[in-house]
């Protein structure tokens, strides 16, 4: 069942960079030196995952569970946290990760090595299922089959998007946010997408087109989406909003769909936007199209989002019916959209009343 085995520990150098005092102490309990056994006795402890993809072999110092050592490390962490001078340049995510390593030491002392190291060594992805920007990253994670590398969390677990803790990691207070295993906070969905492609280059599809023409189309389609479409997508579901502003932005969505159609129309028969393999542009656009194909017909009277756009229609049909990872993402996003439907969101925020004003054009 298990196909690969990896030895994972934590380097003193990497940990010290995150938190000079406390993490250096924590580094005496675990190491990230592949192939080395961090145990004076040479004894290894192996944990087995239910995943078919990987297992992890972790080695601890013989005295890792020594209660006196754990207490000492916690005193050093407490001292570090109380010292404002020591904390300069140290992120809250680094502090949390250091404390988590100490929790790992506590767990290891009782012999519970599975609990000791999960999720200490996972990337943390802050997002909610309905977020189309986060969904593009989740689609890449699913395509690359690396879900086991991540722990998915709602931003509310750290106080919400505008909490001091979240703002420290993402100054704009938006989703999604990726915090890597070594404590690096990476905001912005397209930056996260490119990081995932680089960090897991040997896993799953590359998601980067091979030809210059396809690469250019992929980059351009993503640019149209991120710079021009995403900033106005709120006209489909947010409020209150002036009716004339909402109507203008709905019309702009129609225009941008024509721009996107022209951008990807030279890659038939696809089935993806830029050829026969998925790329980051597919991930960027697909969740937003889930929004549009649900909201524009239901609330704005559009008969067919793909009218006159055969390339986009062919692509979206393939994603919804043939690509299992895309189907999974669609279900996640639709779950949120349907919850909005049932909550009377659009009556409360004035959208329904605005669209009832037939002096504006809503359907295209």
C-alpha positions as CSV (number, residue, x, y, z in Angstrom):
1,X,0.0,0.0,0.0
2,X,2.8,2.4,0.9
3,X,5.0,3.3,-2.0
4,X,7.5,5.7,-0.6
5,X,9.3,6.2,2.6
6,X,10.9,9.5,3.7
7,X,12.9,10.5,6.7
8,X,11.7,13.9,7.9
9,X,13.2,16.0,10.7
10,X,13.9,19.7,11.2
11,X,17.2,21.4,10.5
12,X,18.6,23.5,13.3
13,X,19.6,26.1,10.7
14,X,16.0,26.4,9.3
15,X,14.5,26.4,12.8
16,X,16.9,29.0,14.2
17,X,16.1,31.3,11.3
18,X,12.4,31.2,12.4
19,X,12.9,31.6,16.1
20,X,16.5,32.0,17.3
21,X,16.0,31.1,21.0
22,X,13.2,28.7,21.5
23,X,13.4,27.0,18.1
24,X,17.1,26.3,18.5
25,X,16.2,24.4,21.7
26,X,13.4,22.6,19.9
27,X,15.9,21.6,17.2
28,X,17.7,19.5,19.8
29,X,14.7,17.2,19.8
30,X,14.2,16.8,16.0
31,X,16.4,17.1,12.9
32,X,15.7,17.6,9.2
33,X,18.8,15.9,7.9
34,X,17.7,13.2,5.3
35,X,19.3,9.9,6.0
36,X,20.5,10.7,9.5
37,X,19.1,9.1,12.6
38,X,18.6,11.7,15.3
39,X,18.9,9.4,18.2
40,X,21.9,8.7,20.4
41,X,20.8,5.0,20.5
42,X,20.2,4.8,16.8
43,X,16.6,3.8,17.4
44,X,14.0,5.0,14.9
45,X,10.2,5.3,15.3
46,X,8.1,4.9,12.2
47,X,4.6,6.2,11.8
48,X,2.3,4.7,9.1
49,X,-0.2,6.8,7.2
50,X,-3.4,5.5,5.6
51,X,-2.4,7.4,2.5
52,X,-1.3,5.2,-0.4
53,X,1.3,7.9,-1.3
54,X,3.7,8.2,1.5
55,X,4.8,7.2,5.0
56,X,7.2,9.1,7.3
57,X,10.0,7.8,9.4
58,X,10.9,10.1,12.3
59,X,13.8,9.8,14.6
60,X,13.9,11.4,18.0
61,X,16.7,11.9,20.5
62,X,16.7,9.3,23.3
63,X,15.6,12.0,25.8
64,X,13.1,13.7,23.6
65,X,10.3,13.0,26.0
66,X,12.2,14.0,29.1
67,X,9.7,16.1,31.1
68,X,12.5,18.4,32.4
69,X,13.7,19.1,28.9
70,X,10.2,19.9,27.6
71,X,9.6,22.2,30.6
72,X,12.9,24.0,29.9
73,X,12.0,24.6,26.3
74,X,8.6,26.0,27.2
75,X,10.2,28.3,29.7
76,X,12.5,29.6,27.0
77,X,9.6,30.1,24.6
78,X,7.7,32.0,27.3
79,X,10.7,34.1,27.9
80,X,11.1,34.8,24.2
81,X,7.4,35.7,23.8
82,X,7.6,38.2,26.7
83,X,10.6,39.9,25.2
84,X,9.7,42.5,22.6
85,X,13.3,42.9,21.5
86,X,13.6,39.2,20.8
87,X,10.4,39.1,18.9
88,X,11.4,41.6,16.3
89,X,11.1,40.0,12.8
90,X,9.6,36.8,14.2
91,X,6.1,35.9,12.9
92,X,3.3,34.5,14.9
93,X,3.2,31.5,12.6
94,X,6.8,30.8,13.5
95,X,6.0,31.0,17.2
96,X,3.0,28.7,16.8
97,X,5.2,26.2,14.8
98,X,7.8,26.3,17.6
99,X,5.2,25.6,20.3
100,X,3.8,22.9,18.1
101,X,7.2,21.2,18.0
102,X,7.2,21.3,21.8
103,X,3.8,19.7,21.8
104,X,5.4,17.1,19.6
105,X,8.0,16.5,22.2
106,X,5.3,16.0,24.8
107,X,3.4,13.6,22.6
108,X,6.6,11.7,21.8
109,X,7.3,11.3,25.5
110,X,4.1,9.2,25.8
111,X,5.1,7.2,22.7
112,X,2.4,8.8,20.5
113,X,4.7,9.5,17.6
114,X,1.8,9.8,15.0
115,X,0.3,12.7,17.1
116,X,3.7,14.1,17.7
117,X,4.4,14.9,14.1
118,X,1.0,15.6,12.5
119,X,0.3,18.4,11.6
120,X,3.7,19.9,12.7
121,X,5.2,19.2,9.3
122,X,2.3,20.1,7.0
123,X,1.7,23.2,5.0
124,X,-1.3,25.2,6.2
125,X,-3.8,26.5,3.7
126,X,-6.2,29.1,4.9
127,X,-9.4,29.3,2.8
128,X,-13.1,28.5,2.7
129,X,-14.7,26.2,0.1
130,X,-16.8,28.9,-1.6
131,X,-13.7,31.0,-2.4
132,X,-13.1,30.9,-6.1
133,X,-9.6,32.3,-5.6
134,X,-8.7,29.6,-3.1
135,X,-10.4,26.9,-5.2
136,X,-7.9,27.5,-8.0
137,X,-5.1,26.5,-5.6
138,X,-7.1,23.5,-4.3
139,X,-7.6,22.3,-7.9
140,X,-3.8,22.4,-8.4
141,X,-3.3,20.4,-5.1
142,X,-5.9,17.8,-6.3
143,X,-4.3,17.5,-9.8
144,X,-0.9,17.0,-8.3
145,X,-2.4,14.5,-5.7
146,X,-0.6,16.2,-2.8
147,X,-3.5,16.7,-0.4
148,X,-1.6,14.9,2.4
149,X,1.0,17.7,2.4
150,X,-1.6,20.2,3.5
151,X,-3.9,21.1,6.4
152,X,-6.9,23.1,5.3
153,X,-8.1,25.7,7.8
154,X,-10.7,28.4,7.9
155,X,-9.2,31.9,8.7
156,X,-11.6,32.0,11.6
157,X,-9.3,29.6,13.4
158,X,-6.9,32.5,13.9
159,X,-9.5,35.1,14.5
160,X,-10.6,35.9,11.0
161,X,-9.3,37.8,8.0
162,X,-8.8,41.1,9.8
163,X,-7.4,39.7,13.0
164,X,-3.9,40.9,14.0
165,X,-2.6,37.4,13.7
166,X,-3.9,36.9,10.1
167,X,-2.9,40.4,9.0
168,X,0.6,39.7,10.2
169,X,0.7,36.8,7.7
170,X,-1.3,38.5,4.9
171,X,-1.2,42.3,5.1
172,X,-4.3,42.7,2.9
173,X,-6.4,40.4,5.0
174,X,-7.6,38.2,2.2
175,X,-8.0,34.6,1.2
176,X,-6.3,32.3,0.3
177,X,-3.1,32.2,2.3
178,X,-0.5,29.4,2.3
179,X,1.9,29.0,5.3
180,X,4.6,26.6,4.3
181,X,6.2,24.0,6.5
182,X,9.1,26.3,7.4
183,X,6.8,29.1,8.4
184,X,6.8,31.2,5.2
185,X,3.5,33.0,4.6
186,X,2.5,33.2,0.9
187,X,-0.5,35.3,0.0
188,X,-2.1,35.9,-3.4
189,X,-3.7,32.9,-5.3
190,X,-1.6,33.1,-8.4
191,X,1.6,33.4,-6.4
192,X,0.5,30.3,-4.5
193,X,-0.3,28.5,-7.8
194,X,3.2,29.1,-9.1
195,X,4.7,28.1,-5.8
196,X,2.8,24.8,-5.8
197,X,4.0,24.1,-9.4
198,X,7.6,24.8,-8.4
199,X,7.6,23.1,-5.0
200,X,5.9,19.9,-6.3
201,X,7.4,19.9,-9.8
202,X,7.8,16.1,-9.7
203,X,4.3,15.5,-8.6
204,X,1.4,15.1,-11.1
205,X,1.1,17.2,-14.2
206,X,3.4,20.2,-14.6
207,X,0.5,22.5,-15.3
208,X,2.7,24.6,-17.5
209,X,2.2,24.5,-21.3
210,X,5.1,23.3,-23.4
211,X,4.9,25.7,-26.4
212,X,5.5,29.4,-26.4
213,X,2.1,30.0,-27.9
214,X,0.3,28.0,-25.3
215,X,2.3,29.5,-22.5
216,X,1.4,33.0,-23.7
217,X,-2.3,32.2,-23.9
218,X,-2.2,30.7,-20.4
219,X,-0.5,33.7,-18.9
220,X,-2.8,36.1,-20.8
221,X,-6.0,34.3,-19.9
222,X,-4.9,34.3,-16.2
223,X,-4.1,38.0,-16.5
224,X,-7.5,38.9,-18.0
225,X,-9.1,37.0,-15.2
226,X,-7.1,38.3,-12.3
227,X,-6.7,42.0,-13.2
228,X,-10.1,42.7,-14.9
229,X,-12.6,40.0,-14.0
230,X,-11.9,39.2,-10.4
231,X,-12.1,42.8,-9.1
232,X,-15.7,43.1,-10.4
233,X,-17.1,39.6,-9.8
234,X,-18.7,40.9,-6.6
235,X,-21.4,42.5,-8.7
236,X,-22.9,39.0,-9.0
237,X,-23.4,38.5,-5.3
238,X,-22.4,41.4,-3.1
239,X,-24.3,44.4,-1.8
240,X,-25.4,46.9,-1.1
241,X,-24.3,48.3,-4.5
242,X,-25.6,51.1,-6.6
243,X,-27.8,49.6,-9.4
244,X,-26.0,51.5,-12.1
245,X,-22.6,50.3,-10.9
246,X,-23.9,46.7,-10.7
247,X,-25.4,46.9,-14.2
248,X,-22.2,48.3,-15.6
249,X,-20.1,45.6,-14.1
250,X,-22.4,42.8,-15.3
251,X,-22.0,44.2,-18.8
252,X,-18.3,44.2,-18.4
253,X,-18.3,40.5,-17.5
254,X,-20.1,39.9,-20.8
255,X,-17.3,41.8,-22.6
256,X,-14.5,40.0,-20.8
257,X,-16.0,36.6,-21.6
258,X,-15.6,37.5,-25.3
259,X,-12.0,38.5,-24.6
260,X,-11.3,35.2,-22.9
261,X,-13.0,33.3,-25.8
262,X,-10.7,35.0,-28.3
263,X,-7.6,34.3,-26.1
264,X,-8.2,30.5,-26.0
265,X,-10.0,29.9,-29.3
266,X,-6.9,28.6,-31.1
267,X,-6.4,25.4,-29.1
268,X,-9.2,23.1,-30.3
269,X,-9.9,20.4,-29.6
270,X,-8.4,21.0,-26.2
271,X,-9.9,19.7,-24.1
272,X,-8.3,22.2,-21.8
273,X,-7.9,25.9,-22.4
274,X,-4.5,25.8,-23.9
275,X,-4.2,22.2,-25.2
276,X,-4.5,18.6,-24.2
277,X,-3.1,19.0,-20.7
278,X,-4.4,21.2,-17.8
279,X,-2.5,24.3,-16.9
280,X,-2.6,27.0,-14.2
281,X,-5.0,29.1,-16.4
282,X,-7.6,26.2,-16.2
283,X,-7.2,26.4,-12.4
284,X,-7.6,30.1,-12.3
285,X,-10.7,30.4,-14.5
286,X,-12.7,27.3,-13.6
287,X,-14.0,28.3,-10.1
288,X,-15.0,31.7,-11.4
289,X,-17.0,30.1,-14.2
290,X,-18.7,28.0,-11.5
291,X,-19.8,31.3,-10.0
292,X,-20.9,32.7,-13.3
293,X,-22.8,29.7,-14.6
294,X,-24.8,29.6,-11.4
295,X,-25.4,33.2,-10.6
296,X,-25.9,34.9,-14.0
297,X,-28.8,32.7,-15.2
298,X,-30.4,32.4,-11.7
299,X,-30.4,36.1,-10.7
300,X,-29.7,38.1,-13.8
301,X,-31.7,36.2,-16.5
302,X,-28.8,35.0,-18.7
303,X,-30.0,32.1,-20.9
304,X,-26.5,30.8,-21.7
305,X,-23.3,32.1,-20.4
306,X,-21.5,30.5,-23.4
307,X,-23.6,31.9,-26.1
308,X,-21.2,32.6,-29.0
309,X,-18.3,31.2,-27.0
310,X,-17.8,27.6,-28.3
311,X,-14.2,27.2,-27.0
312,X,-15.1,28.2,-23.5
313,X,-18.3,26.1,-23.6
314,X,-16.3,23.0,-24.8
315,X,-13.7,23.5,-22.1
316,X,-16.2,24.0,-19.3
317,X,-18.2,21.0,-20.2
318,X,-15.1,18.8,-20.2
319,X,-14.1,20.2,-16.7
320,X,-17.5,19.5,-15.3
321,X,-18.0,16.0,-16.7
322,X,-14.6,14.4,-17.4
323,X,-12.0,15.9,-15.0
324,X,-12.5,14.4,-11.6
325,X,-10.5,17.0,-9.7
326,X,-12.4,19.8,-11.4
327,X,-15.7,18.1,-10.5
328,X,-14.6,17.9,-6.9
329,X,-13.8,21.6,-6.8
330,X,-17.1,22.5,-8.4
331,X,-19.0,20.5,-5.7
332,X,-17.0,22.5,-3.0
333,X,-17.8,25.9,-4.5
334,X,-21.4,25.0,-5.3
335,X,-21.9,24.0,-1.7
336,X,-21.1,27.5,-0.7
337,X,-23.2,29.1,-3.4
338,X,-26.2,27.0,-2.6
339,X,-25.9,28.0,1.1
340,X,-26.0,31.6,0.0
341,X,-29.1,30.9,-2.0
342,X,-30.8,29.4,1.0
343,X,-29.8,32.2,3.3
344,X,-31.8,34.9,1.4
345,X,-28.5,36.7,0.9
346,X,-29.5,38.4,-2.3
347,X,-32.8,39.8,-0.9
348,X,-31.0,41.2,2.1
349,X,-28.2,42.8,0.2
350,X,-30.4,44.5,-2.3
351,X,-29.4,42.5,-5.4
352,X,-32.9,41.1,-6.1
353,X,-34.5,44.6,-5.9
354,X,-31.8,46.1,-8.1
355,X,-32.3,43.5,-10.9
356,X,-36.1,44.2,-10.7
357,X,-35.3,47.7,-12.1
358,X,-35.7,47.1,-15.9
359,X,-34.2,50.4,-16.8
360,X,-30.9,48.7,-16.7
361,X,-29.7,45.7,-18.8
362,X,-29.0,42.6,-16.8
363,X,-29.2,39.8,-19.2
364,X,-26.8,39.2,-22.1
